[in-house]
Each structure stands twice: as C-alpha cells, then as structure tokens.
Amino acid sequence: LEAMLNLLQVAARSESRVTLERFAVREASIMERPQALQEFCAFMELINSLMEQKKKFGKEAGLVDEMYAMLVEYECKINNLDQQQLEVLHDKVVNFNLSLGESEAFMDDRRILMMTSLEKSITGLNNEAKKMSKELKSPPYTIKTSDPKELVKLLVSKQAEVESMAERATKLGRYQALFLIPANDFAQLALTTEEQKRVQDVWTKLDIWADSTTKWMTCHVGELELDSVLSMVDEYARSTYKMAKQNKDDPVVARLKDEVEAFKEYYELLQELGNPALTDRHWGQIFNIVGHELEEGAEFSIQDLLQMGVLDKMEQIKNIGAAASKEYSLLKTLEKMEAEWEGITFKCMPYKDTGTSVVGGTDEIQMILDDQIVKVQSMNASPFVKPFAERASEWQKTLFQLQDMLDNWLKCQSTWMYLEPIFSSADILKQMPEEGQNFQVVDNDWKKIMGATVKEPAVIPIARNADWLTRLGEANVLLDLIQKGLAAYLEKKRLFFPRFFFLSNDEMLEILSETKDPLRVQPHLKKCFEGIDSLSFTEDLVITHMNSVEKEAVPLTAEINTNRANGAVEKWLLQVEEEMFKSVQDQARLGIEDYPTKTREKWTLDWPGMIVLVVTLWNWTMCVQNAITDQDLNALKKYEEVCTAQLMDIVEMVRGELTKLQRATLGALVVMDVHARDVVTSLVADQVTSVSDFSWQCQLRGYWEDGTVMMRIMNAEVEYGYEYLGNSSRLVITPLTDRCYRTLIGAIHLTLGGAPEGPAGTGKTETT
C-alpha cells in the first residue's frame, strides 16, 4: 500500500506540474489585444475554441485535486512544495477564467468596428477583381497580332494574382462566418477567374500551335510522329470551333481558328509524307516526281518538299503512299508470322522404357501452321510483295517443309510406336528377319532424330533441316514395307489355322511374339473356340483337357505336346481343333454305351452337358421310333407317360443338392425333356402310326450310325458338328425354334447358309 501511495504521490505531482504549465500557456495566449482585422479574427477563433473546451480544462484541474484528496484520505503526508504547487494551480485556474471573461468583453467592444473593416476588405477585393477583368478585355490581350509568348508570360503572373485573390476571398468568407453575417458570393471574382482562364487558354493554345507547326514543317520527315500530329490537329480543330462559337467577337480566337484552318491545307500532305511505311526507295520515287534527286543520307523537311512543289503532285504521291502502306502491312505481317514461332517448341515425352522419346501435343503447332500457310500463300500472290519477295518465298518454303515434316513425323511415330513392341520380341525377329532388319534401321534413325529434338526442340530450325525430312520419308517407306510384310505373315498364319481370322492383328501378334510360352494363348482361346475357355497344361506343357467357362473339363482323346510344334503356335492349335472334334465324338460314343448301364438320373451327372443333351436326343429318337412301329397301338401313349416320369425325376433332382455345373446340365436337360414330352403328346394327338408321317419327320432327330451322330429333319441330313460348346443354358424351344431348325438344316443339307432375323433377345444366336 505504501508503495502504491508513493507512486500516486509522484503521479499527482507530475500531473499538477503539467496542468499548471498548460493553464499558463493558455492564459498567455489570450493576453494580447489585437487591433487589425486579421489578428482580431484569429483571436476570436482562439477564444471560441477555448470556450468550447472550458469544461475539459476544468476536468484537468479536478483530476489533480482528486489525486491529492485520495492521498489525504489515506493519511499520506503532502510536502510543502507540492502543497504550494497545488495552490498556484488553483490561482492559475481562477486567473485563466477571469482572463477568458475579459477577452470576451474585449471582443464584444471591438466587434462592430471589425465588422466595418471586414466589409471594406470585401469591397476592396471585388474592386480589384473588377479591375483585372477590365484589363483582360483590353489590349494587349485583345490584339491578335501580339506575340503569344510574351502574353503567356503576362497571363502566368495574372494567374498568380487571381489565385492570391481567391485565397483572400476564402479567408474573408471565414471571417464572415465568425461574425455570423451572411457570406458574400464574390461573384465578380468568379467572373474574373473564368475570364483569366479563358484568355490564358486561348493564348497558350496559340503559342503551342505556333511552336508545333514550326517544328512539324521544319523537322526531318523521318522524325514526324504522324499519329500525334494528326491527333493534335483534330483536337485543335474541335476546340477552336467551340471557342469561336462561344466568343464570336474575340479576334484572338479568330486568329487561332484561322491558323488551324490554314494548316489543314497540309493535312492530307502530312498524312502521305508522314507515312512510316515510306522507305528510301519510295522517297527516291517522290523526289523523281518533283524533279529532284535524293542524295544518300540527306535530311529534308516538309517545308523543303513544299518548296519543291509536292502539292502539285499529290495524286502521284498518294499512289506511292498507298503502295508503300500495303507493302509495309505485308512486311509487318511477315515479321509477325516469324515472331509468332519464337518460343514454340516440340514437346518431347519419354516413351515407356525404350530409352527414347516421342513428340506430343502438336495441336498448337498445327493450328499456327495452318493459319500461316493460308496467309503466306495470299501474301505471295499479292503484287506488293515484290520488295521482299525472296524473303516471303523462303518463309513459304519453310512452312511447307514444316507441314511435310510434321505429316511424315507423326506418321512415322504412330507406326514406330505400333511396331516397336512387336519387333522387341526375339520370336518375331526370328520369324521375320528381313522386316526386323528394316525396323532396326528405322529405329536407329528415329532415336537419333528424337535425341537431337530433345536437345534443340525449337520448331523453325528443325523445319529448315531438309535432311530430317528426307530421313523421315525414307523411314515411312521402310515402315510401309514392314507393315506389308507383317500383314502377309499374319495372313499366312491365318490360312494355316483359319480360326485366327477371329483374332485382331494385335491379339495375333501377342500370341506369335511369345511362341515359347503356350500359356500366353489362353486369354485368346475363347475367340477361337466357342466353348473352350482354357486348356489344362502339365508342367511339361502337354495339353490334357479342354475347359469351358463354366469350369467343365473334358479330357482329350490324345494328349498334345506343344513342344513338338517348335514354337509354331498354329500347329498345336490345329491339333487342339482336331482333338476337340475327336474328343467330343468319343465322349458321345462312350455316353451312348454307358446310357443303358445305369439309371438315367445317375447317368446325367456323369457326362459333360452337351454329351448329355445329344445322347438324350438319340435315346428319345430311338424310343419314339420304336413306339411308333410297335404293334401295340398304346405304345406311343405309354412312352408319353415315360417321358413325363423322366421329366419329373429330373425336376426332383434339380430341387436337391447339386454342384453348379450339374445344375446347369440338368437345367438344359429339363428344357429338352419338356420339348420331347410335348412332341410325343402331339404325336399321340395326331395318332401317328408311321415313321414317315410328317408330324414325326418334321422333328429334329438324332441317330448313331457308323460311329457318329447324324441329325435328321424332314429329308435333310447332316452330321453332328462336335464343336465343343461347354455347358451352357438353353432357352425354351418353341414352334418357331423348330421352324428355324428345319430351315437352317435344310440349307446346310443343300450346302447353303442361313441366318435368323428378328428382335433382340429372342434366341437367334442360341438356335443357330
């Protein structure tokens, strides 16, 4: 607490001293008694300001009293010096307030006198303004023959006087506000100011115009800035027209207007002779027209040319200027085209792991090239290109060469990217040595060109390299030969194994590029064989089974050793095709032999799906035919019941636990059994008693004859195809399906072909 009281005492002493000093300064500032108007008004502003802050000053002194009162409250002893300073402060506050009152009384006494003085000052200022206005409307300011430079100097001093009067008017207006009297508008001063500006503007323009026209007429023609000259002439023509309209009787304005109008006589001449397109060649032509010879390096002005009589030859000069402008425009266009290629480069990107690059993103280059070829062709067709015809022709040649190079480059790149992975295979190189050698030549050239492009990718230097264009053209010729050889090679393989026609070139090349690995063929088997999804290989790459997409495995009658083909994929694939036919035929034979040895339900689960369907068709054909030829008239009816019972047995099996493969087999069998039962029911209804009856002959029937399955319908007969189809599902067989069977098998019997036509999803593909 004691420390805080000590701090408070120090703060109170400091605040007391500062407040005392402030009051002393304020009291001193109001002790003067000014007699002149300006000082009196400043004194009034000070008193008014102090009166407004009187409460604030009282709070300053009150704060000091409060601080000492707090010290007294806490029984803190105040030393004599502090006490004396506090008393002096109280006296100073009282004296200040007394002085403030005395100052107010002084102002009231002097107010009327000062207001009179203010009115005199305002009247005096207005008289001065009026006098100056009269001077500005008198000579020498109104004499049009006066020297503009001298008058501009006088008017600058007049401008300073007007500005000084404006400052005084502002000050007098502030004084009027202090005395609370209506403000004077100083209308005369405003008129004088406006007149001074107008007069000064006219003489200044006249001075500038005189200097400018002298400069234009006497300077070297090559230094003329035509745009700024013409712009200034147009501007002065507009402004002098407005001035003349507003000051019709002003002789100085009339002089300025006349001088501008007089100079406009040379306006057209300036346009022609100030043309930046004029070269030394054109100036030589102009000098020849006026009968003079242009010396090399000579400088001449418009004034010189006027003395030579150029105004009389304006029509010819116009023609020269027009030709120069067109030549200049074409030249600038050519320069712009050349400059547009600066910074344009070929964007090279690394290509896979080949160790080289390829060009990418040529759209910008092609867009600029297309645009410039049209422009340069149009330019070279113009008669005004003659002065720089060689340069324009060389540029056109460069652009055409760039276009040819770009076409050859991109064509070569596209073909190289396609063939590079093909000829990276040792197997392909072994089978196509000549094409491989040619590709090696192209590959070496390509890598050299791309290596150089990566180092120096600027477009135009490359476009001028005729050697590159030749090399790229030769590379494209070789690549065409390589592609033809490749196409002939693939055609040869397809003719040996026709199912290769189902594969694209890329798929075939993928197979042929890895002949040492037969497993690379697996992904493409589905396209070559409808039902074979994969083949089962032993560790020695011997094929033992063919597998459907449903994971049904069918053993081959004879295993195929792919190693014996010595890398010729087509050879062992041809063996696969042959073994597929033999294996399916053998499975059909074994299935027929096995059918009588066990129950039908068990038998259906022991054989591949398509064998179950074909053997079931064979058995149904035999049973129906026996029932028709049986002496018992109810035999066919009884077999109908057998068919129904067999169908119900299969349905019952479907409801039980089966593997996915078995369920697929039985699903297709149910469709077949339903159709078979329906056919027998139809035969019973038609009371068929002969195997030659059309109702029976029109049905699709299967017979086992001479170790193969024969399919018959009406008088058509074809051997079963034995193409392995896997274990696929079947759609419902309808009368329309039977009609398709009859039509298509009839066509095949006659060595013709056929194709169902109809809406999507109606079974066309499956029926075929």
Secondary structure, DSSP 8 states (H G I E B T S, - for coil): -HHHHHHHHHHHHHHHHHHHHHHHHHHHHT-----SHHHHHHHHHHHHHHHHTHHHHHHHHHHHHHHHHHHHHTT----HHHHHHHHHHHHHHHHHHHHHHHHHHHHHHHHHHHHHHHHHHHHHHHHHHHHHHHHHTSTTTT-TTS-HHHHHHHHHHHHHHHHHHHHHHHHHHHHHHHTT------HHHHHHHHHHHHHHHHHHHHHHHHHHHHHHHHSBGGG--HHHHHHHHHHHHHHHHHHHHH-TT-HHHHHHHHHHHHHGGGHHHHHHHT-TT--HHHHHHHHHHTT----TT---BHHHHHHHTGGGGHHHHHHHHHHHHHHHHHHHHHHHHHHHTTT-B-EEEE-TTSSSEEEE--HHHHHHHHHHHHHHHHHHTSGGGGGGHHHHHHHHHHHHHHHHHHHHHHHHHHHHHHHTTTTT-HHHHHH-HHHHHHHHHHHHHHHHHHHHHHH--BHHHHHT-HHHHHHHHHHHHHHHHHHHHHHHHHHHHHHHSGGGGGS-HHHHHHHHTTTT-GGGGGGGHHHHSSS--EEEE-TT-EEEEEE-TT--EEEEEEEEEGGGGTT-HHHHHHHHHHHHHHHHHHHHHHHHHHGGGS-HHHHHTTS-HHHHHHHHHHHHHHHHHHHHHSS-TTHHHHHHHHHHHHHHHHHHHHHS---HHHHHHHHHHHHHHHHHHHHHHHHHHTT---TTSHHHHTS-EEEEETTEEEEEETTEEEE-------S-------HHHHHHHHHHHHHHHTT-------STTSSHHHH-
